């Protein structure tokens, strides 16, 4: 069996730990570079859900199934196994006695140019917050609405429990053959999220605002948009290894539904911090302020609220013991 190891992880010795465990169990392994040509039976990806998304952003090859490894205790949909428990599952991996889940991806075109496919969502907003964006939504060539809002989100079932949930969208079961579209804070109070078949062609056209607009892919990269963003199902889907038969996506979803109820009464700054931590992983208070553009005092108060509620936990940074980092807690 050939296992590729991708990503550095948050702990400096994480790749070495994985390799040592594989070597002990007589499993051949190698480190994956950006220009790899070597085929693997499976890929072990470090860095939790964020690491898995990064891997699929950098490769259009989905032939090898991926096992996501988390180094913290934050629950994930894509990374099911924690680093500290990997050794207890390596025999199952060796025997290939696991299931493979096919996770849908969204192919994205911005002004007619292809960019990488996403696992979670595509969000289109004005480049400056609190500024309205005008757009026309078309599905399969037919106009659905012409809208003025803060922005619009197109989400996969995996992404439905992330940013789109915070914006009021429904949570979808992962095996649903659909995408969802959410207009964020529309001037039309009757505007509601819509669900479309994942075979649909989704076009956000005539995009305009006082300043330029941007498409944000999986909460990471921003691309300037002149007029149009197109979204369609990308093939092949991502292949995710599931080792735990008693820890399903449905149970994780149930925990997120409870969080969704809490989100309704949560301050906007707390919602934004949760979203940022979900996409980015563990961050310092300074990192959160830089990424969210919120004032330091607002970040401090929002973190205090999230810590009190138990949705975020604080721990000492591995790289610098003087710093505290924050990450999403497991939802029990």
N, C-alpha and C positions, 0 to 999 in steps of 0.2 A: 504494500500500500504506500502511495506517495501522498504526503500532506504538505501543502504550501502554507507558510506563515506570513500574514500580511499585517502591517501596522506596528507602530512602536508602543502604543498603549500609553497610559498615564504613568505607570510604574516603569522605571528605566530597565528593570531586569525581567519584565513580563515575557518578551520573546524568548529569552534564555530559559525561563521557567518552563514554558510550553515545550521548547525543544528538548530539554532534559527529560521531561515526562514521556515524550514520544520516543526518545532514544532508549529509555529504560524498558519500554514495552516493545522494542524492536520494530518501531515504525519509522520508515525513512521520511525525512523532512528537509525542506529547503526554504530559504527566505525569498519572498516574491519581490522583484523589483518592478519599476514602472514599465519596463520593456521586456517582460518575461515571455519566454517562448516554450517553457517547460510545462507539460500538462500534469495536473494533479488529480487524484481521486476525490479530494475535497480540500477546501481552503479554510484555515483557522484564522479568523479576523479579530484582532484586538481592538479595544476602544469602545465596546458596547454598541448601542444602536447607531451612534454617530459614526463609529468606525466602519460598520457594515454599509451605511449609506455612502461614506467616502469611497469604499472599495468599488461599489457599483457605479459611482460617478466616474471612476477612472478606468473602467473596463466595460466594453460592450459584450464581452464573452461571459455567457451564463452557463456554460457547459458543466463547470465544476460546482457542486453544491457548497454552500458556505455555512460554517459554524461560527456564530458570533460569541465572543467572550467578553464579559464585563468584569472590570477590576474593582468596582465598588459594589454597593448594595442596592443601586437603583434598578427598579424593575424595568424590563424592556420587552418589546414585541419581537425584535429581530435578534437580539443577543439574549439567549435563554440561560446560558451557563455562566457562573461566576468563576474567576480564575482559581480561587481557593478550592473549588470542588471539581475542577477539571480532571484530576487524577482518578477520581472515583467513576468517571464516565468514559475513560479512555479505552477500556476493553470493549464497550459497546461500539465506540467509534471504529476500533480495529476490526471488529467482526462485521461492520457496516450494518448493524442491527438497529437502524434508525429510520425514521420517516422523513420524507422531503416535502416541504410545503412550497408550492409555487406562488410567489407574491407578485401581484400585478405592478407594472411600472407605467408611468406616463411619459410618452414621447413629447418633446416640446420643440416648437419652432417659434423664434422671435423675429418678427419682420422677415419671414421667409427663410431664416437661417436656422439649421438644426443645432441644438445644444444637447447636453447629456440628458438621458432619461432620469426621472426622479421616482423615488419610492413613496414619499409622503404627499407633497403638494407643490403647486405653483401658486404664488400669491402676486397679484399685480396691484401696485399702489403708486401714489404720487411719491416723488423722491423726498418730499418734506411732509412730515406728519401733520395731521389736522388740516389737510387741504383736500378738497373734494376732487375726485377723478370722474370724468364722464366716459362712458363706454357703451358699446352695443354687444350683447351676447347672442351668438347664433349657435344652434345645435343642428348638425347635419344640414347646414345651409339655410335653415329657417330662423328668422329673428324671434328670440324669446322675450327679450326686454331691451329697452334703452334706459340707462340708469345713471344717476348721480349719487356717488357713495364714497366712503373712504377707500374702497378697493374691492377686489373680488378674489376668491380663493377657489381653485379646482383641486380636489383631493381624492386620493385613493382610499380604499377601506382602511389600510394601515394608518394613513394620515388623518383619518376622520376623528381619531382620539387625541390629536395634537392641536395644531393651530386652529383648524376649522371648528373643533369642539368649543374652544374658547370664544370663537366668534358667533356661537349660537347654532352651529350645524349639528346634525344628528350623528350619533356614533354607529358605524356600520360593522357588521360581522365581517371578519377577514375573508371569508370565502364568497362574499357577495360579488356578483359579476356586474358591478356598477361603479360609477364615479359620482361625486357630489359637487355641487357648485353653490357657493355662498357669497351673496353680496353683503359687504361689511358696512354696517351703519348707513343704510340707504336712506335718502330723503323720502322715499316712498315707504311709509310705515307698513304697507301691506306686503312688501317684498319678503318672500320666504325662500329658504334653501330649496334646491331642486335636486332630484336624483335622476341620473340618466344611465342607460346601458353603457358598459365599458367598450362597446363597439362603436360608440358615437364619436363623431368629429365635433370638437368643441372649439369655437372661435370667439375670441374677445377682440373686437375690432373698434375702429374709430376712437382709440384711446387718447385722451387728452386731459391736461390739467394746466394750471398757471405755470408750473415748472414741469420739467420732464418727468416721465413715469418710469418705473422699474419693475422688472419681474424678478422675484426672489425664489430661487429653487431650493426646496428642502430646507428653508431657513438659513441657507449658507451663502451662496453666491448671488450677486445682484447684476442684472443686465439691463442696460438702458433700452427702453421701448419707444419707438417712434409712432407706431400705429397698431400693430397686430400681434397677438399671442395665440398660437394654435396648440391644442392638446389632443392627443390620440393615444390609444393603447399601444405600448411598445412591446414588441416580441423579440426574443423570448423573455418570459418573466424571470424574476430573480428566484433562485432555488435556495431555500433556507433549511438547514438541518435541524430537526427536532429530536433531541435525545430524551427529554423528560416526557414520558407518556401521561403522567399524572399532573402535569402543569401546562394546561392548554391555553391557547390564546383567548378562549372564551372566559376562563377564570380571571385572566388579566383584564379583560374587557369589563367584567363585572366590577372590578375595583375602580376602573376609570369612570364608570357610570356614577359611582358614589362621589367621585371627585367632581364630575360634571354638575351635580346638584350643588356642591359647595361653591363652584365657580360663579354661580348666578349672583351670590351675595359678596363675592370677593372684590376688593378694590382693583381697578384697571392696572395699577403698577404691579400688584402681586401676580396677576394673570400674565403680564408681560415677562416677569422674572421667571415664572414657571415654564413658560414657552421657551425662553432663552436657555434655561438649564436643560430642558428636554432635548433641544437640538444640539447644544454645544457640549453638554457634559459638565463636570465639576469646574467651577470658576471661583475666583476671588471676588470680593466686593468691588474692587477697582475694575476688574474685568467686566462685571455686570453693568457698572455705570458706563463704561466705554461702549459696550455693545448695545445697550438699550437707549443711550443718550439721556437717561434720567439723572436728575440732580443726586448728589451723594446722599443727602438727607432722605430723599424719597426712597432710594435703594435701601438705606439702612432701616427705615421704618417698614418697608415691604418685607424685607428679610426677617425682621422681628415678628411680623404677623405670620409669615409662613413657618418659621421655627416653632412658634407657639401652637400652631395648628398641627404640626407634625408632618407637613408636606415636604419640608426641606430640613436637611441636617447639616451641621457644621463639623468639620474635622481639620486636623493639622495637615498642611501640605507635605507631600512626600519629599519634594525637592527643596523646600524652604520651611523649616519648622517654625519660623517667625510668622508665617502667613497662615491664615485660615481660609479654607475653601468650602464652598457650598455645593450640595448636590441634592437631587430629588430623592426622598426617602422611599422605601418600599411601602406600597399601600396595602395594609392588612385588612 
